[in-house]
Amino acid sequence: MPSLVGSEMCKETSIEVFDSKANFLLCRYKKNLSNALLNQGVIVRDCSDYRGMDDTYFRVAVRTNSDNMILFENIKELIER
C-alpha cells in the first residue's frame, strides 16, 4: 500500500516521496504544506525539526483507501492553487 499511495502522489503532483517499508511516507515539496493541510483538517507530521530536513519535508500515515484519497485530493488542491 505505501508504494501505491506514494507512486500516485509522484505521478499527479511534484511531491517527492521517499521509499518506505513502514506505514508512513516521507514527502518533500518545494514549499511547506503542513500548515495548509492542517487548516483543511488533514494532520501531517512537519519534519522541519528532523536533522537535515527543513519545512518542505512532511510525513503522512498510510491509512485506509478513503483516508488516503482525502489526503491526496487535499494535497492536489493546495498545489493547484
C-alpha positions as CSV (number, residue, x, y, z in Angstrom):
1,M,0.0,0.0,0.0
2,P,2.6,2.6,0.8
3,S,4.2,2.3,-2.6
4,L,0.8,2.8,-4.4
5,V,0.0,5.9,-2.4
6,G,3.5,7.3,-3.0
7,S,3.6,6.5,-6.7
8,E,0.2,8.2,-7.2
9,M,1.4,11.3,-5.4
10,C,4.6,11.3,-7.5
11,K,2.6,10.9,-10.8
12,E,-0.1,13.5,-10.1
13,T,2.0,16.1,-8.2
14,S,5.6,17.4,-8.0
15,I,5.9,15.9,-4.5
16,E,9.0,13.8,-3.9
17,V,8.0,10.6,-2.0
18,F,10.8,8.6,-0.4
19,D,10.6,4.8,-0.3
20,S,9.3,3.3,2.9
21,K,8.7,-0.1,4.4
22,A,6.6,1.4,7.2
23,N,3.0,2.6,7.3
24,F,4.1,6.2,6.7
25,L,5.7,8.1,3.8
26,L,8.3,10.8,4.0
27,C,7.5,13.5,1.4
28,R,9.0,16.7,0.2
29,Y,7.5,19.6,-1.7
30,K,9.1,22.9,-2.8
31,K,7.1,24.8,-0.1
32,N,5.6,24.0,3.3
33,L,2.2,22.2,3.0
34,S,1.9,21.2,6.7
35,N,0.0,24.2,8.0
36,A,-2.2,24.5,5.0
37,L,-3.2,20.8,5.3
38,L,-3.8,21.2,9.0
39,N,-6.1,24.2,8.2
40,Q,-8.1,21.8,6.0
41,G,-8.3,19.2,8.8
42,V,-5.6,16.9,7.5
43,I,-2.9,16.1,10.0
44,V,0.6,15.5,8.7
45,R,3.9,15.5,10.6
46,D,6.0,18.5,9.9
47,C,9.6,17.2,9.7
48,S,11.4,20.5,9.9
49,D,12.8,19.6,13.3
50,Y,14.4,16.4,12.0
51,R,18.1,16.6,11.4
52,G,19.0,17.6,7.9
53,M,15.4,18.5,6.9
54,D,13.6,21.8,6.6
55,D,9.9,22.8,6.5
56,T,9.5,21.3,3.0
57,Y,9.5,17.8,4.4
58,F,6.5,16.2,5.9
59,R,5.4,12.7,6.9
60,V,2.0,11.1,6.2
61,A,0.4,8.0,7.6
62,V,-0.8,5.4,5.1
63,R,-4.3,4.5,6.2
64,T,-7.5,3.3,4.6
65,N,-8.1,3.9,0.9
66,S,-10.7,6.5,1.7
67,D,-8.3,8.4,4.1
68,N,-5.5,8.2,1.6
69,M,-7.8,9.7,-1.1
70,I,-8.8,12.6,1.1
71,L,-5.1,13.3,1.8
72,F,-4.3,13.0,-1.9
73,E,-7.2,15.3,-3.0
74,N,-6.3,17.9,-0.4
75,I,-2.6,17.9,-1.5
76,K,-3.6,18.2,-5.2
77,E,-6.0,21.1,-4.3
78,L,-3.3,23.0,-2.4
79,I,-0.7,22.6,-5.2
80,E,-3.1,23.7,-7.9
81,R,-3.9,27.0,-6.2
